[in-house]
Amino acid sequence: PEGGGPLDESPETTALRELREETGLIASTIEPLGGPIHLSNSVSDEIGFLFRASGLKRGPSEPEGTERLNARCVPWEEARGMLARGEITDSLTVVALLHEADRRTREAKDSTQAIRLFWLSGRFAIVRLASGSAIPSWAWLGRFVSVGVTDDEVSIVCEWSAVPSGIPAEGGWCVLKVAGPMDFDVVGVMASITQPIAEAGIPLFAISTFDTDYLLVRETAAGRAEEALRRAGHEVSGREGH
């Protein structure tokens, strides 16, 4: 909801009134989210303010006679998806959602314990072999090897340079190791490091061992992945032990 008010009315009062009129929602708390925002510098000196309402209670809406409204509640993730797909075009709503996304990121960062990660040296590949295949000797040549065996396939992560030509493989991966060992009862570690990378639009491949976790990202995105982790409050170093 959005709207205007008389010059002698506070933005907070206007926001609460517009919320009630257009949605029927009554807020117990309202806090600034952004502003002042110049709506059209080249045309007018009109400014807007953004607020975040919470402690909501449902009541009857009171739209003005000229308003035709269809208000509905959507989950936050759905709203983000609508924004990304360009389905939300109102400028103030777009800015408000961006401010809210930033607020949630900062809040999550403040509540997340910093995790130390470091890059393993080398370039790695993810290899697929047929189900029942023996593990080839070349897979063990590097300092980091991970083998997964299922009824459907044999999956190997190993040094890219060791993979013979003609073997189905995706090369060009870098490996991030979480400083361990990690206690099995610690929760949220993988989520706290994969979420910022996923939000940056970077594909990843995760591996967990008895002691710790590993993340594989394409070497072309390694810099962006490190930047995303640092923004989330984590520590990333260039080599093991430093």
PyRosetta script that sets phi, psi and omega in degrees:
from pyrosetta import init, pose_from_sequence

init()
pose = pose_from_sequence("PEGGGPLDESPETTALRELREETGLIASTIEPLGGPIHLSNSVSDEIGFLFRASGLKRGPSEPEGTERLNARCVPWEEARGMLARGEITDSLTVVALLHEADRRTREAKDSTQAIRLFWLSGRFAIVRLASGSAIPSWAWLGRFVSVGVTDDEVSIVCEWSAVPSGIPAEGGWCVLKVAGPMDFDVVGVMASITQPIAEAGIPLFAISTFDTDYLLVRETAAGRAEEALRRAGHEVSGREGH")
pose.set_psi(1, 147.1)
pose.set_omega(1, 176.8)
pose.set_phi(2, -156.4)
pose.set_psi(2, 160.0)
pose.set_omega(2, -179.8)
pose.set_phi(3, 176.2)
pose.set_psi(3, -179.9)
pose.set_omega(3, -177.7)
pose.set_phi(4, -114.8)
pose.set_psi(4, 173.1)
pose.set_omega(4, 179.6)
pose.set_phi(5, -151.9)
pose.set_psi(5, 173.5)
pose.set_omega(5, 178.6)
pose.set_phi(6, -64.7)
pose.set_psi(6, 155.7)
pose.set_omega(6, -175.8)
pose.set_phi(7, -62.2)
pose.set_psi(7, -28.5)
pose.set_omega(7, -178.0)
pose.set_phi(8, -88.7)
pose.set_psi(8, 7.5)
pose.set_omega(8, 179.2)
pose.set_phi(9, -100.3)
pose.set_psi(9, 137.8)
pose.set_omega(9, -180.0)
pose.set_phi(10, -69.9)
pose.set_psi(10, 148.4)
pose.set_omega(10, 177.7)
pose.set_phi(11, -56.9)
pose.set_psi(11, -35.8)
pose.set_omega(11, 179.1)
pose.set_phi(12, -61.7)
pose.set_psi(12, -43.8)
pose.set_omega(12, 179.9)
pose.set_phi(13, -64.1)
pose.set_psi(13, -43.0)
pose.set_omega(13, 178.2)
pose.set_phi(14, -60.6)
pose.set_psi(14, -43.9)
pose.set_omega(14, -178.4)
pose.set_phi(15, -62.5)
pose.set_psi(15, -44.8)
pose.set_omega(15, -179.9)
pose.set_phi(16, -63.5)
pose.set_psi(16, -40.7)
pose.set_omega(16, -179.8)
pose.set_phi(17, -66.7)
pose.set_psi(17, -45.3)
pose.set_omega(17, -179.7)
pose.set_phi(18, -64.3)
pose.set_psi(18, -37.1)
pose.set_omega(18, 177.3)
pose.set_phi(19, -60.2)
pose.set_psi(19, -46.2)
pose.set_omega(19, -178.8)
pose.set_phi(20, -68.3)
pose.set_psi(20, -43.5)
pose.set_omega(20, -176.5)
pose.set_phi(21, -65.7)
pose.set_psi(21, -42.5)
pose.set_omega(21, -170.8)
pose.set_phi(22, -90.7)
pose.set_psi(22, -22.7)
pose.set_omega(22, -177.9)
pose.set_phi(23, -123.9)
pose.set_psi(23, -17.8)
pose.set_omega(23, -174.7)
pose.set_phi(24, 81.0)
pose.set_psi(24, 4.7)
pose.set_omega(24, -178.8)
pose.set_phi(25, -88.2)
pose.set_psi(25, 136.9)
pose.set_omega(25, 177.6)
pose.set_phi(26, -115.3)
pose.set_psi(26, 123.3)
pose.set_omega(26, -175.6)
pose.set_phi(27, -98.1)
pose.set_psi(27, 137.0)
pose.set_omega(27, 174.1)
pose.set_phi(28, -85.3)
pose.set_psi(28, -22.3)
pose.set_omega(28, -179.9)
pose.set_phi(29, -138.1)
pose.set_psi(29, 140.0)
pose.set_omega(29, 175.1)
pose.set_phi(30, -138.5)
pose.set_psi(30, 134.3)
pose.set_omega(30, -177.9)
pose.set_phi(31, -134.8)
pose.set_psi(31, 147.4)
pose.set_omega(31, -179.7)
pose.set_phi(32, -62.8)
pose.set_psi(32, 138.9)
pose.set_omega(32, 178.0)
pose.set_phi(33, -114.7)
pose.set_psi(33, -27.2)
pose.set_omega(33, 179.2)
pose.set_phi(34, 179.3)
pose.set_psi(34, 157.8)
pose.set_omega(34, 178.4)
pose.set_phi(35, 125.2)
pose.set_psi(35, 164.7)
pose.set_omega(35, 3.1)
pose.set_phi(36, -71.4)
pose.set_psi(36, 146.3)
pose.set_omega(36, 179.0)
pose.set_phi(37, -116.9)
pose.set_psi(37, 124.5)
pose.set_omega(37, 178.2)
pose.set_phi(38, -80.1)
pose.set_psi(38, 116.4)
pose.set_omega(38, -171.4)
pose.set_phi(39, -75.6)
pose.set_psi(39, -32.9)
pose.set_omega(39, 179.4)
pose.set_phi(40, -161.2)
pose.set_psi(40, 87.2)
pose.set_omega(40, -175.4)
pose.set_phi(41, -57.5)
pose.set_psi(41, -34.7)
pose.set_omega(41, -174.8)
pose.set_phi(42, -80.2)
pose.set_psi(42, -11.5)
pose.set_omega(42, -174.7)
pose.set_phi(43, -115.5)
pose.set_psi(43, -42.4)
pose.set_omega(43, -175.5)
pose.set_phi(44, -149.4)
pose.set_psi(44, 172.4)
pose.set_omega(44, 177.1)
pose.set_phi(45, -101.7)
pose.set_psi(45, 20.3)
pose.set_omega(45, 179.7)
pose.set_phi(46, -66.7)
pose.set_psi(46, 137.4)
pose.set_omega(46, 178.0)
pose.set_phi(47, -126.3)
pose.set_psi(47, 156.6)
pose.set_omega(47, 179.7)
pose.set_phi(48, -127.2)
pose.set_psi(48, 159.7)
pose.set_omega(48, 177.4)
pose.set_phi(49, -130.0)
pose.set_psi(49, 144.4)
pose.set_omega(49, -179.5)
pose.set_phi(50, -112.9)
pose.set_psi(50, 141.7)
pose.set_omega(50, -179.7)
pose.set_phi(51, -135.5)
pose.set_psi(51, 153.6)
pose.set_omega(51, 175.7)
pose.set_phi(52, -113.2)
pose.set_psi(52, 118.7)
pose.set_omega(52, -177.5)
pose.set_phi(53, -100.8)
pose.set_psi(53, 140.8)
pose.set_omega(53, 178.0)
pose.set_phi(54, -142.5)
pose.set_psi(54, 173.6)
pose.set_omega(54, -175.8)
pose.set_phi(55, 62.9)
pose.set_psi(55, 48.7)
pose.set_omega(55, -171.4)
pose.set_phi(56, -83.5)
pose.set_psi(56, 140.5)
pose.set_omega(56, 172.7)
pose.set_phi(57, -126.2)
pose.set_psi(57, 142.7)
pose.set_omega(57, -176.7)
pose.set_phi(58, -84.2)
pose.set_psi(58, 135.5)
pose.set_omega(58, 175.6)
pose.set_phi(59, -143.5)
pose.set_psi(59, -176.7)
pose.set_omega(59, 179.1)
pose.set_phi(60, -75.4)
pose.set_psi(60, 139.3)
pose.set_omega(60, 175.3)
pose.set_phi(61, -78.7)
pose.set_psi(61, 156.3)
pose.set_omega(61, -178.0)
pose.set_phi(62, -135.6)
pose.set_psi(62, 62.6)
pose.set_omega(62, -178.6)
pose.set_phi(63, -66.0)
pose.set_psi(63, 152.2)
pose.set_omega(63, 175.9)
pose.set_phi(64, -69.3)
pose.set_psi(64, 161.8)
pose.set_omega(64, -173.9)
pose.set_phi(65, -59.2)
pose.set_psi(65, -29.7)
pose.set_omega(65, -177.6)
pose.set_phi(66, -89.4)
pose.set_psi(66, -4.4)
pose.set_omega(66, -175.8)
pose.set_phi(67, -90.7)
pose.set_psi(67, 136.2)
pose.set_omega(67, 174.0)
pose.set_phi(68, -122.1)
pose.set_psi(68, 101.3)
pose.set_omega(68, -170.7)
pose.set_phi(69, -115.6)
pose.set_psi(69, 145.9)
pose.set_omega(69, 174.0)
pose.set_phi(70, -131.6)
pose.set_psi(70, 83.0)
pose.set_omega(70, -175.4)
pose.set_phi(71, -84.3)
pose.set_psi(71, 137.5)
pose.set_omega(71, 174.8)
pose.set_phi(72, -148.0)
pose.set_psi(72, 152.8)
pose.set_omega(72, 179.6)
pose.set_phi(73, -94.1)
pose.set_psi(73, 137.0)
pose.set_omega(73, 176.1)
pose.set_phi(74, -130.2)
pose.set_psi(74, 145.9)
pose.set_omega(74, 176.4)
pose.set_phi(75, -62.4)
pose.set_psi(75, 156.7)
pose.set_omega(75, -177.8)
pose.set_phi(76, -57.2)
pose.set_psi(76, -45.1)
pose.set_omega(76, -178.1)
pose.set_phi(77, -63.4)
pose.set_psi(77, -34.6)
pose.set_omega(77, 177.3)
pose.set_phi(78, -68.0)
pose.set_psi(78, -39.8)
pose.set_omega(78, 178.0)
pose.set_phi(79, -62.4)
pose.set_psi(79, -40.8)
pose.set_omega(79, 177.7)
pose.set_phi(80, -63.0)
pose.set_psi(80, -39.8)
pose.set_omega(80, 178.7)
pose.set_phi(81, -65.1)
pose.set_psi(81, -41.2)
pose.set_omega(81, 177.7)
pose.set_phi(82, -62.1)
pose.set_psi(82, -39.1)
pose.set_omega(82, 178.4)
pose.set_phi(83, -64.7)
pose.set_psi(83, -45.5)
pose.set_omega(83, -178.5)
pose.set_phi(84, -64.2)
pose.set_psi(84, -33.1)
pose.set_omega(84, -178.6)
pose.set_phi(85, -84.9)
pose.set_psi(85, -0.8)
pose.set_omega(85, 179.6)
pose.set_phi(86, 77.4)
pose.set_psi(86, 18.4)
pose.set_omega(86, -179.4)
pose.set_phi(87, -81.9)
pose.set_psi(87, -16.4)
pose.set_omega(87, 175.4)
pose.set_phi(88, -106.0)
pose.set_psi(88, 117.4)
pose.set_omega(88, -173.7)
pose.set_phi(89, -117.7)
pose.set_psi(89, -10.7)
pose.set_omega(89, 177.2)
pose.set_phi(90, -66.5)
pose.set_psi(90, 125.6)
pose.set_omega(90, -171.2)
pose.set_phi(91, -62.3)
pose.set_psi(91, -43.3)
pose.set_omega(91, -179.4)
pose.set_phi(92, -66.1)
pose.set_psi(92, -37.4)
pose.set_omega(92, 178.0)
pose.set_phi(93, -66.3)
pose.set_psi(93, -41.0)
pose.set_omega(93, 177.4)
pose.set_phi(94, -59.5)
pose.set_psi(94, -48.3)
pose.set_omega(94, -179.3)
pose.set_phi(95, -64.1)
pose.set_psi(95, -40.4)
pose.set_omega(95, 179.7)
pose.set_phi(96, -61.8)
pose.set_psi(96, -42.7)
pose.set_omega(96, 179.8)
pose.set_phi(97, -66.6)
pose.set_psi(97, -37.0)
pose.set_omega(97, 177.1)
pose.set_phi(98, -65.6)
pose.set_psi(98, -41.5)
pose.set_omega(98, 176.2)
pose.set_phi(99, -62.8)
pose.set_psi(99, -41.6)
pose.set_omega(99, -179.6)
pose.set_phi(100, -66.7)
pose.set_psi(100, -39.2)
pose.set_omega(100, 177.4)
pose.set_phi(101, -62.0)
pose.set_psi(101, -41.5)
pose.set_omega(101, 178.2)
pose.set_phi(102, -65.5)
pose.set_psi(102, -40.5)
pose.set_omega(102, 179.1)
pose.set_phi(103, -62.3)
pose.set_psi(103, -42.8)
pose.set_omega(103, -179.7)
pose.set_phi(104, -66.9)
pose.set_psi(104, -36.7)
pose.set_omega(104, 177.9)
pose.set_phi(105, -64.0)
pose.set_psi(105, -45.2)
pose.set_omega(105, 180.0)
pose.set_phi(106, -65.6)
pose.set_psi(106, -38.0)
pose.set_omega(106, 179.1)
pose.set_phi(107, -65.4)
pose.set_psi(107, -42.4)
pose.set_omega(107, 178.2)
pose.set_phi(108, -65.8)
pose.set_psi(108, -38.1)
pose.set_omega(108, 179.1)
pose.set_phi(109, -63.6)
pose.set_psi(109, -41.2)
pose.set_omega(109, -178.8)
pose.set_phi(110, -66.2)
pose.set_psi(110, -30.0)
pose.set_omega(110, -176.1)
pose.set_phi(111, -94.9)
pose.set_psi(111, -2.5)
pose.set_omega(111, -177.3)
pose.set_phi(112, -100.5)
pose.set_psi(112, 130.7)
pose.set_omega(112, 175.9)
pose.set_phi(113, -72.2)
pose.set_psi(113, 134.1)
pose.set_omega(113, -179.5)
pose.set_phi(114, -63.1)
pose.set_psi(114, 134.8)
pose.set_omega(114, -179.9)
pose.set_phi(115, -113.2)
pose.set_psi(115, 136.1)
pose.set_omega(115, 178.6)
pose.set_phi(116, -92.6)
pose.set_psi(116, 130.0)
pose.set_omega(116, 176.4)
pose.set_phi(117, -130.4)
pose.set_psi(117, 157.3)
pose.set_omega(117, 173.8)
pose.set_phi(118, -146.9)
pose.set_psi(118, 152.6)
pose.set_omega(118, -179.2)
pose.set_phi(119, -79.9)
pose.set_psi(119, 135.1)
pose.set_omega(119, 169.2)
pose.set_phi(120, -83.5)
pose.set_psi(120, 141.3)
pose.set_omega(120, 177.3)
pose.set_phi(121, -70.9)
pose.set_psi(121, 148.9)
pose.set_omega(121, 178.2)
pose.set_phi(122, 113.5)
pose.set_psi(122, 167.4)
pose.set_omega(122, 176.1)
pose.set_phi(123, -120.9)
pose.set_psi(123, 134.9)
pose.set_omega(123, -168.2)
pose.set_phi(124, -121.3)
pose.set_psi(124, 161.4)
pose.set_omega(124, 178.0)
pose.set_phi(125, -131.1)
pose.set_psi(125, 151.9)
pose.set_omega(125, 173.6)
pose.set_phi(126, -106.9)
pose.set_psi(126, 118.1)
pose.set_omega(126, -171.4)
pose.set_phi(127, -111.2)
pose.set_psi(127, 141.6)
pose.set_omega(127, 174.7)
pose.set_phi(128, -118.0)
pose.set_psi(128, 126.4)
pose.set_omega(128, 173.5)
pose.set_phi(129, -117.9)
pose.set_psi(129, 161.3)
pose.set_omega(129, -178.8)
pose.set_phi(130, -66.4)
pose.set_psi(130, 152.8)
pose.set_omega(130, 177.9)
pose.set_phi(131, -56.0)
pose.set_psi(131, 134.9)
pose.set_omega(131, 179.1)
pose.set_phi(132, 87.9)
pose.set_psi(132, -2.7)
pose.set_omega(132, -179.8)
pose.set_phi(133, -67.6)
pose.set_psi(133, 144.6)
pose.set_omega(133, 172.9)
pose.set_phi(134, -73.7)
pose.set_psi(134, 151.9)
pose.set_omega(134, 178.7)
pose.set_phi(135, -76.4)
pose.set_psi(135, 118.0)
pose.set_omega(135, -176.5)
pose.set_phi(136, -70.4)
pose.set_psi(136, 153.9)
pose.set_omega(136, -177.1)
pose.set_phi(137, -64.7)
pose.set_psi(137, -31.2)
pose.set_omega(137, -178.4)
pose.set_phi(138, -66.1)
pose.set_psi(138, -20.9)
pose.set_omega(138, -178.6)
pose.set_phi(139, -66.3)
pose.set_psi(139, -23.5)
pose.set_omega(139, -173.7)
pose.set_phi(140, -94.3)
pose.set_psi(140, 9.4)
pose.set_omega(140, -172.9)
pose.set_phi(141, -76.8)
pose.set_psi(141, -23.1)
pose.set_omega(141, -176.4)
pose.set_phi(142, -93.1)
pose.set_psi(142, 177.3)
pose.set_omega(142, -178.9)
pose.set_phi(143, -84.4)
pose.set_psi(143, -15.9)
pose.set_omega(143, 178.7)
pose.set_phi(144, -129.1)
pose.set_psi(144, 119.2)
pose.set_omega(144, 179.0)
pose.set_phi(145, -137.8)
pose.set_psi(145, 135.2)
pose.set_omega(145, 174.5)
pose.set_phi(146, -132.1)
pose.set_psi(146, 132.2)
pose.set_omega(146, -177.8)
pose.set_phi(147, -123.8)
pose.set_psi(147, 130.2)
pose.set_omega(147, 175.4)
pose.set_phi(148, -123.0)
pose.set_psi(148, 128.1)
pose.set_omega(148, -178.0)
pose.set_phi(149, -121.3)
pose.set_psi(149, 124.8)
pose.set_omega(149, 176.5)
pose.set_phi(150, -132.0)
pose.set_psi(150, 178.5)
pose.set_omega(150, 176.4)
pose.set_phi(151, -66.7)
pose.set_psi(151, -19.4)
pose.set_omega(151, -174.3)
pose.set_phi(152, -98.7)
pose.set_psi(152, -26.4)
pose.set_omega(152, -172.3)
pose.set_phi(153, -165.6)
pose.set_psi(153, 167.9)
pose.set_omega(153, 166.2)
pose.set_phi(154, -116.8)
pose.set_psi(154, 119.7)
pose.set_omega(154, -177.3)
pose.set_phi(155, -112.5)
pose.set_psi(155, 131.5)
pose.set_omega(155, -176.8)
pose.set_phi(156, -129.7)
pose.set_psi(156, 135.2)
pose.set_omega(156, 168.8)
pose.set_phi(157, -111.1)
pose.set_psi(157, 123.6)
pose.set_omega(157, -176.0)
pose.set_phi(158, -155.2)
pose.set_psi(158, -179.2)
pose.set_omega(158, 177.6)
pose.set_phi(159, -60.4)
pose.set_psi(159, 130.5)
pose.set_omega(159, -177.7)
pose.set_phi(160, -61.8)
pose.set_psi(160, -40.0)
pose.set_omega(160, -176.1)
pose.set_phi(161, -65.7)
pose.set_psi(161, -18.2)
pose.set_omega(161, -178.2)
pose.set_phi(162, -85.7)
pose.set_psi(162, -13.6)
pose.set_omega(162, -174.6)
pose.set_phi(163, -79.1)
pose.set_psi(163, 121.5)
pose.set_omega(163, 179.0)
pose.set_phi(164, -65.9)
pose.set_psi(164, 153.0)
pose.set_omega(164, 176.7)
pose.set_phi(165, -64.6)
pose.set_psi(165, 148.6)
pose.set_omega(165, -180.0)
pose.set_phi(166, 90.2)
pose.set_psi(166, -8.7)
pose.set_omega(166, 177.7)
pose.set_phi(167, -87.4)
pose.set_psi(167, 129.8)
pose.set_omega(167, 178.3)
pose.set_phi(168, -59.2)
pose.set_psi(168, 115.1)
pose.set_omega(168, -176.0)
pose.set_phi(169, -155.2)
pose.set_psi(169, 149.7)
pose.set_omega(169, 171.9)
pose.set_phi(170, -111.8)
pose.set_psi(170, 110.4)
pose.set_omega(170, -177.7)
pose.set_phi(171, -98.2)
pose.set_psi(171, 179.9)
pose.set_omega(171, 176.2)
pose.set_phi(172, 83.2)
pose.set_psi(172, 35.7)
pose.set_omega(172, 179.7)
pose.set_phi(173, -108.7)
pose.set_psi(173, 146.8)
pose.set_omega(173, 172.0)
pose.set_phi(174, -110.6)
pose.set_psi(174, 153.5)
pose.set_omega(174, -176.0)
pose.set_phi(175, -117.7)
pose.set_psi(175, 128.1)
pose.set_omega(175, 172.0)
pose.set_phi(176, -105.4)
pose.set_psi(176, 128.9)
pose.set_omega(176, 179.0)
pose.set_phi(177, -109.0)
pose.set_psi(177, 132.9)
pose.set_omega(177, 174.2)
pose.set_phi(178, -79.7)
pose.set_psi(178, 128.6)
pose.set_omega(178, 179.1)
pose.set_phi(179, -59.5)
pose.set_psi(179, 123.8)
pose.set_omega(179, -177.3)
pose.set_phi(180, -124.0)
pose.set_psi(180, -167.4)
pose.set_omega(180, 2.3)
pose.set_phi(181, -77.6)
pose.set_psi(181, 155.6)
pose.set_omega(181, 179.3)
pose.set_phi(182, -106.5)
pose.set_psi(182, 138.1)
pose.set_omega(182, 177.2)
pose.set_phi(183, -71.9)
pose.set_psi(183, 141.1)
pose.set_omega(183, -179.7)
pose.set_phi(184, -63.6)
pose.set_psi(184, -22.4)
pose.set_omega(184, -178.0)
pose.set_phi(185, -84.7)
pose.set_psi(185, -8.6)
pose.set_omega(185, 178.1)
pose.set_phi(186, -73.5)
pose.set_psi(186, 129.0)
pose.set_omega(186, -177.6)
pose.set_phi(187, -113.7)
pose.set_psi(187, 152.8)
pose.set_omega(187, 172.0)
pose.set_phi(188, 86.7)
pose.set_psi(188, 0.3)
pose.set_omega(188, -177.4)
pose.set_phi(189, -64.7)
pose.set_psi(189, -52.9)
pose.set_omega(189, -177.9)
pose.set_phi(190, -61.3)
pose.set_psi(190, -40.4)
pose.set_omega(190, -179.9)
pose.set_phi(191, -63.8)
pose.set_psi(191, -39.4)
pose.set_omega(191, -175.7)
pose.set_phi(192, -70.1)
pose.set_psi(192, -22.7)
pose.set_omega(192, 179.3)
pose.set_phi(193, -101.0)
pose.set_psi(193, -25.8)
pose.set_omega(193, 179.0)
pose.set_phi(194, -83.0)
pose.set_psi(194, -30.8)
pose.set_omega(194, -177.1)
pose.set_phi(195, -61.6)
pose.set_psi(195, -49.7)
pose.set_omega(195, 180.0)
pose.set_phi(196, -63.0)
pose.set_psi(196, -32.2)
pose.set_omega(196, 178.0)
pose.set_phi(197, -70.1)
pose.set_psi(197, -43.0)
pose.set_omega(197, 178.2)
pose.set_phi(198, -63.7)
pose.set_psi(198, -40.2)
pose.set_omega(198, 179.9)
pose.set_phi(199, -66.0)
pose.set_psi(199, -24.0)
pose.set_omega(199, 175.9)
pose.set_phi(200, -83.0)
pose.set_psi(200, 1.6)
pose.set_omega(200, 177.5)
pose.set_phi(201, 75.1)
pose.set_psi(201, 30.3)
pose.set_omega(201, -176.2)
pose.set_phi(202, -108.6)
pose.set_psi(202, 121.6)
pose.set_omega(202, 175.8)
pose.set_phi(203, -64.9)
pose.set_psi(203, 146.5)
pose.set_omega(203, 178.5)
pose.set_phi(204, -143.6)
pose.set_psi(204, 162.8)
pose.set_omega(204, 178.8)
pose.set_phi(205, -132.2)
pose.set_psi(205, 120.5)
pose.set_omega(205, -173.2)
pose.set_phi(206, -107.8)
pose.set_psi(206, 143.0)
pose.set_omega(206, 177.7)
pose.set_phi(207, -134.7)
pose.set_psi(207, 135.3)
pose.set_omega(207, 175.6)
pose.set_phi(208, -117.5)
pose.set_psi(208, 140.0)
pose.set_omega(208, 175.6)
pose.set_phi(209, -120.3)
pose.set_psi(209, -177.2)
pose.set_omega(209, 179.5)
pose.set_phi(210, -59.8)
pose.set_psi(210, -39.1)
pose.set_omega(210, -173.6)
pose.set_phi(211, -91.2)
pose.set_psi(211, -33.1)
pose.set_omega(211, -169.3)
pose.set_phi(212, -162.1)
pose.set_psi(212, -168.0)
pose.set_omega(212, -179.1)
pose.set_phi(213, -123.9)
pose.set_psi(213, 152.9)
pose.set_omega(213, 177.2)
pose.set_phi(214, -130.3)
pose.set_psi(214, 145.1)
pose.set_omega(214, 175.2)
pose.set_phi(215, -122.9)
pose.set_psi(215, 132.2)
pose.set_omega(215, 173.8)
pose.set_phi(216, -107.5)
pose.set_psi(216, 128.7)
pose.set_omega(216, 174.2)
pose.set_phi(217, -129.7)
pose.set_psi(217, 151.4)
pose.set_omega(217, 179.2)
pose.set_phi(218, -63.4)
pose.set_psi(218, 142.1)
pose.set_omega(218, -175.7)
pose.set_phi(219, -61.7)
pose.set_psi(219, -26.2)
pose.set_omega(219, 178.2)
pose.set_phi(220, -69.7)
pose.set_psi(220, -17.9)
pose.set_omega(220, -179.2)
pose.set_phi(221, -113.3)
pose.set_psi(221, 8.8)
pose.set_omega(221, -175.5)
pose.set_phi(222, -61.3)
pose.set_psi(222, -42.2)
pose.set_omega(222, 179.9)
pose.set_phi(223, -63.3)
pose.set_psi(223, -42.5)
pose.set_omega(223, 179.5)
pose.set_phi(224, -67.8)
pose.set_psi(224, -36.9)
pose.set_omega(224, 178.4)
pose.set_phi(225, -63.8)
pose.set_psi(225, -43.7)
pose.set_omega(225, 178.7)
pose.set_phi(226, -63.2)
pose.set_psi(226, -41.5)
pose.set_omega(226, 178.3)
pose.set_phi(227, -62.5)
pose.set_psi(227, -41.6)
pose.set_omega(227, 179.8)
pose.set_phi(228, -64.1)
pose.set_psi(228, -40.5)
pose.set_omega(228, 179.2)
pose.set_phi(229, -66.8)
pose.set_psi(229, -40.6)
pose.set_omega(229, 178.9)
pose.set_phi(230, -65.3)
pose.set_psi(230, -39.8)
pose.set_omega(230, 177.9)
pose.set_phi(231, -62.2)
pose.set_psi(231, -31.8)
pose.set_omega(231, 179.9)
pose.set_phi(232, -80.5)
pose.set_psi(232, 0.4)
pose.set_omega(232, 175.4)
pose.set_phi(233, 97.1)
pose.set_psi(233, 6.9)
pose.set_omega(233, -179.3)
pose.set_phi(234, -90.9)
pose.set_psi(234, 162.8)
pose.set_omega(234, -179.7)
pose.set_phi(235, -107.1)
pose.set_psi(235, 131.4)
pose.set_omega(235, 179.9)
pose.set_phi(236, -128.7)
pose.set_psi(236, 127.6)
pose.set_omega(236, 178.1)
pose.set_phi(237, -120.3)
pose.set_psi(237, 164.8)
pose.set_omega(237, -170.0)
pose.set_phi(238, -80.9)
pose.set_psi(238, -26.1)
pose.set_omega(238, -177.7)
pose.set_phi(239, -148.5)
pose.set_psi(239, 157.2)
pose.set_omega(239, -175.7)
pose.set_phi(240, -58.1)
pose.set_psi(240, 134.4)
pose.set_omega(240, 176.2)
pose.set_phi(241, 85.3)
pose.set_psi(241, 0.6)
pose.set_omega(241, -179.0)
pose.set_phi(242, -120.0)
pose.dump_pdb("model.pdb")
